[in-house]
Amino acid sequence: MGDSVYKIIEVVGTSKTSWEDATKNAVKAAGLSVRDLRIAEITKLDTVIDKGEVVAFRARVSLSFKYDTDTKKKAKTKAK
């Protein structure tokens, strides 16, 4: 296995039903624009309260993805 480089981003997902759904929403949304997601780590959970009632669940999620080495090689080639 060769050396790898990973990037970590942070996103917040929301749901009206649960933290689990909030997490799934965060991962699903990030997956629309980021390829090859590898690990999701829930770093914070909280709720939105309105008039004494929980109205939304929020999950802050750190996501990692592997840099595409082929893309980096193509970028270097184009720059020359």
C-alpha positions as CSV (number, residue, x, y, z in Angstrom):
1,M,0.0,0.0,0.0
2,G,1.4,3.4,-1.0
3,D,1.4,6.6,0.9
4,S,-2.0,8.4,1.0
5,V,-3.2,11.8,1.8
6,Y,-6.6,12.6,3.3
7,K,-8.6,15.8,3.6
8,I,-11.0,16.4,6.5
9,I,-14.0,18.6,6.1
10,E,-16.8,19.5,8.6
11,V,-20.5,19.6,7.8
12,V,-23.6,20.0,9.8
13,G,-26.7,17.9,9.0
14,T,-30.2,18.6,10.3
15,S,-33.3,16.5,10.8
16,K,-36.7,16.9,12.4
17,T,-36.7,13.3,13.6
18,S,-33.3,12.2,14.9
19,W,-29.5,12.7,15.2
20,E,-29.1,9.6,13.1
21,D,-31.1,11.1,10.3
22,A,-29.2,14.4,10.7
23,T,-25.9,12.5,10.3
24,K,-27.2,10.6,7.2
25,N,-28.3,13.9,5.7
26,A,-24.9,15.4,6.2
27,V,-23.1,12.5,4.6
28,K,-25.5,12.3,1.7
29,A,-25.3,16.0,1.0
30,A,-21.5,16.0,1.2
31,G,-21.4,13.0,-1.1
32,L,-23.1,15.0,-3.9
33,S,-20.0,17.1,-4.4
34,V,-17.1,15.2,-2.7
35,R,-16.0,11.8,-4.1
36,D,-14.6,8.9,-2.2
37,L,-15.8,9.7,1.4
38,R,-14.0,7.4,3.8
39,I,-14.8,8.1,7.4
40,A,-17.6,10.0,9.2
41,E,-16.9,11.1,12.8
42,I,-19.7,12.7,14.7
43,T,-18.1,15.5,16.7
44,K,-21.1,17.3,18.2
45,L,-24.8,16.7,18.7
46,D,-27.3,19.4,19.5
47,T,-30.9,20.3,19.2
48,V,-32.9,23.3,18.2
49,I,-35.6,24.3,20.8
50,D,-38.6,26.4,20.0
51,K,-41.1,27.3,22.8
52,G,-39.7,24.6,25.0
53,E,-40.0,21.9,22.4
54,V,-37.3,20.1,20.4
55,V,-37.9,21.0,16.7
56,A,-34.7,19.8,15.1
57,F,-31.7,17.6,15.6
58,R,-28.2,18.7,14.4
59,A,-25.1,16.6,13.9
60,R,-21.7,18.1,13.3
61,V,-19.8,15.6,11.3
62,S,-16.1,15.5,10.3
63,L,-15.7,13.6,7.0
64,S,-12.5,12.4,5.4
65,F,-11.8,11.7,1.8
66,K,-8.7,10.5,0.0
67,Y,-7.0,12.8,-2.5
68,D,-7.1,11.4,-6.0
69,T,-3.5,11.1,-7.0
70,D,-4.4,10.8,-10.7
71,T,-6.1,14.2,-10.5
72,K,-3.0,15.7,-8.9
73,K,-0.8,14.3,-11.7
74,K,-3.2,15.7,-14.3
75,A,-3.2,19.1,-12.6
76,K,0.7,19.2,-12.7
77,T,0.7,18.2,-16.4
78,K,-1.8,21.0,-17.3
79,A,0.2,23.5,-15.3
80,K,3.4,22.9,-17.3
